[in-house]
Structures are given as structure tokens and as C-alpha cells.
């Protein structure tokens, strides 16, 4: 059973389009995250939700909008895609946000904007 | 603010060689420290962690000790295998309640037979 799953795995689209990436966790965790990994492998957090409530919103363009319909899902919608949005996006979850619980990562979605 | 610095890669070793990947951090308060590993084409997996000074995390032959006096959390393994080839990330979680992880830039390890 996959603990944290993301769809799609690959996404190729043109500049200006709107796209969504979906994430689901079956671990019963309270907290979910979105990270962006650039071409140099650098990872940076974008958003975090705890029990469907936004708790981290880093300096991310407002073209990016996370949506958490329930504790098990955290989707990422991106409007007006730009070349610089090309990256690998990882979803993650943890039991809760406060303590040093392990974060479980999904397999990633490679977004290519042409 | 909090930050993590790792040694530049790539690191290329022969099988059975000794591995050290350096990691130093800057943080206020008492952070928790982690090593994550990313195998090609996959997401990150927790390798080990330490939550207070002098704690040693260990897993799969890898070890790292939380050294507050040198603000370091260096990763070591006595004898690497080809299957250890991956990207290794040092990370810290500060004392906030948000779960936010701050990652180092990653170090690519290539082990040759």
C-alpha cells in the first residue's frame, strides 16, 4: 500500500496554462506539506496544512493555491504557469506538526513548463 | 534565521570505503536534526534523526551525532555499498509548531564497484 501518493507523476504543459497536482496519504496523519525541488536538487517548503488548516505559507507566488478537502488530501493548483515553475513537487505528511515526527514523502511530480 | 549547510558533492567512493558527509547548522533554540536519503527517481526517506544534543541517530549502518558545541550532524558509514548511491539531505526542524523542515543543498553520493 502506498503511504503518500501523488498524481500525476509527470506533467508537461505550456506557459499560461492552469494545472493541478493531487496528493493523498493513507497514514492517518494530521499534517501535510508541499515542497518544491529545483533542478539543483534544492528542496524548499511551500505550504503546510494541519487538520485542513493552513499553517505554513512560505513566500510563494499567489498563482499557487493549496486546497485540503479533508485530512487525507492536499492538492496544489497552479494558475498561469511560468517557465520557472518547472521543478519536482513533493507532497509529504507527518503525524503532527509539533514534535520531530518523520515526514513521509510521495514519489514526486515532475512538472515541465514549455 | 535557521539554515543548514552540507558539503558540496558529488562524492565518489569505491565500495567498502568509509563515508563522511559534513553537515553544519545555524538555529535558535533546540532544533531536531535529520538525514533524509533520495534514491534516483524517488521521494525522500528518513534515514535517521536526533532530537537533542549528544544523541546519536543510526540506521542501516549510517550514524550521525548531534553536536551542539560544533553545531554539526555529520553522516558516517563504515563501509559503503553500491546500493547506497543516492542524494543525502541534512535537515533541521526548529522549535516552531509548524513541522517546517529546512534542508541543506543535498550531497550526491556515487559508489563504484
Interface residues (C-beta under 8 A of the other chain):
Chain A: X4 X31 X33 X40 X41 X42 X43 X44 X45 X48 X50 X55 X56 X90 X92 X94 X96 X97 X98 X100 X101 X102 X103 X105 X106 X107 X108
Chain B: X32 X34 X36 X38 X41 X42 X43 X44 X45 X46 X49 X51 X87 X89 X93 X97 X98 X99 X100 X101 X102 X103 X105 X106 X108
